[in-house]
Amino acid sequence: MAGFVRVGAFMPLLATFCGFSFLINILTLTIRSDKLFSANLLQRTLDNFQHEEQQEFLLPPINYTPSKSVSLAACLLIKDDNEILSEWIAYHYFTLNMTHLIVAIDPSSETSPSETLQPWRKYIQIEEWHDEDFMPESFLQKGYHIAPHAINGDATKSKWHEGHETPEQVIADNLRIQNHRFRQLTFVSQCLKRFKAIGRDWVMHLDTDEYMVINPYLRRRPGSNTPKTPRGRASIIQFAASLNRTMLRAANYPCISMPRLLFGSEEDRNHTATSSLKVGSAEFSTERLETLRWKYHTEFNDTERNAQPKVLIDVSRVPWSDEMFTEKPFSIHRPSKRLCRRIDQLRPREANRFPLMVHHYLGSKERYFARNDTRRSERFYEFKAHVNAGSDSWIMPWIEGFVETMGADTATALLG
């Protein structure tokens, strides 16, 4: 050890003999190498990140030519929403030329949609599915998807429970919720497979309180050629079909994510619940029509209230090997992890990337609680009800075009 100390003591002399310039050159080269290594490492990291992003959204070649009679197919899972079902069908039939609808009926429903659907069979091909039509045999036999012992019974760890429920009640509720989610995933997969097998292209999966619209940032843009209102027949689906290749690529075709925008239950300042709207000789109560009653919405970037997006998919351009056609799609909001965008990538203000959006109507308190659902609580309703970040009434003229196209008597009968 003493030898090392003695040698170290002579280092300054060695430096003198070797020359300061030599040591400085060595140090300079070392620093430059380190900087070059760091720069190269940073560039490689960026390159890898960009490559991974490109790989994640690697799309099949766009070879889409819209037909003159472009139309829409839809998947709908319903539970006791018959009160708003007619409006939902009428809107999407008129603005998106929905010509084929598959309706899966939740087995816990207290009512059937069959009577509401019947008048529409003259205009739309409608299939009613029950669990026996699309759920796996194992589910039908066991009656649940997840083993009961794997379900949490602690109400304090559930965002739907208040904390006073018994463990048995929490377990039963959570099991029912997990079953519902499994049913949703299975239905989406089987419905998309059905439409691909029969040669359909555009398919959407929305709930009865959700309506597809054109992104307001796009339609408000100066010089935009988007429809001024949805009053024209098939105006929205024709717009979607007219997107050029550049916009389709930007929109992530063939899985176009549509950000949702929550509309709360704040009434229009000039509206009363007994207001009515006259269109020609037809008259409608705006209290019964969600698209005419609610106009105040939350912030576009309020991901907590707006939640996950919905998707419009051209199933004809998705290979059979994709996970959306398997027994377990990635999620109902993003059926394909490879083709559909993540929630953190949703930026409604980037209208070229998100040309379409979905209005999500919370509805009145009476309608909200009319459905028996553990996930619906006073706390959740109040959190969403009183939003007023902006107003949008662009959707409302659809009813005028619908009446003009169908005739007052037919429109009135179809809307109940």
C-alpha positions, 0 to 999 in steps of 0.5 A: 500500500505504501508503494502505491502512495509513493508512486502517487506522490510522483504523479505530478512529476510524471505529468511534467515529463510526459507533457501537459499537452498529452494529458489534455489531449487524452482528456479532451478525446475522452470527453468528446467520446462521451458526448458522442456516445450520449448523443448517439444513444439519445438518437438511437433511443428516439429512433427506437421510440419512433419505430415502436410508435410506427410499428404499433400503428402499422396499418394495412394499405389503404385501398378504400373507394366509397360506394355510392350507397355507403351504409353502416352496420351497428352492434348494440348491447341493450338493457332496459333502454327502450325509452330512448331506443327509437330516437337512437335508431332513427338518428343513425338510420337517417344520418348514417344510413344504418341498414343492419343492426344486431341487438344483444339483450342483457339477460337481466333486462326487465323489459324487451326491446322487441316491440320497439324494434318491430316498426323498424324492420321495414327499413333495417335488417335487425337481428336480436341476439340472446346469450345462447346465440353468442356466449361460449358454452362454458359460460352458459353452463357455469353461469359466470365468467370468473370463479366466485372466490376470485371476486373481491368482497371488500366494498372499500376497494370498489369504486361503485360501493359506498362502504356499508354493503355486506361482503356477500352483496359486494361479491354478488355485485362484482360478479355481475359486473364481471359477467357483464364485461365478459358479455360485452367483449364476447358480443363485440367480437362475435358481432364484428365477425358476423359483419365481416363474414357477410361482407360489410365494411363500416361497423360501429359499436355505440350505446343507446345514449351515444350519437355519432357526430362530426368533430366540431373543430373540423366543422367550425374550421374556415373553408371546411366542406363538412355538412353544416347540419346533419339534416341531409340524408346519410350526411355523416356516413357520406362525409366519413366515406369521402375522407381522402387517403391522407385523412384516413391515414391520419384518422388511423383507418381502418379503426377510427377512434371517436372521442366521447363528449359528455353532455350533462343534465343542465337544461337549456336556459330557454327550455322547459321540460314541457317544450315541444318542437313542431316540424311540419304537421309533426310535433315532438316533446323535447323532454323525450328526445335526448338530442333535442333536450341537452346542449351543455357539455364538459371540456373536450379534454376531460378524460375522467368524465368523457372516458374511453373512446368508441370506434368506427371500423372498416371490418373489410380491411381488417385481417381475420387474424386480428384479435378483434375477431378472437374470443377476447378482443383487447377491449370494447373501446379498443378491440384491436391493440394494434390498430386502434388508438389508446385513450392517452392519444385522444386529442379532439382538437386535432380534427384531422386525426379525429374527424368523428366524435360521439355525443354521450348523453347522461340524461335526466336523473329519472332516466339515469336511475331507471336502469338497475345498475350497481355502477350508477349512484348519486355520487356518480350522477352528480359528478357528471350532471352539472357540466357547462364548459360549452354548448353545442346544438349542431345535432338538433336539425337532424329531426327536421330532415328525418321528418321531411324524408319519412313524412310526418305520420311515419316519423311520428310513428317510428319515434313513438 
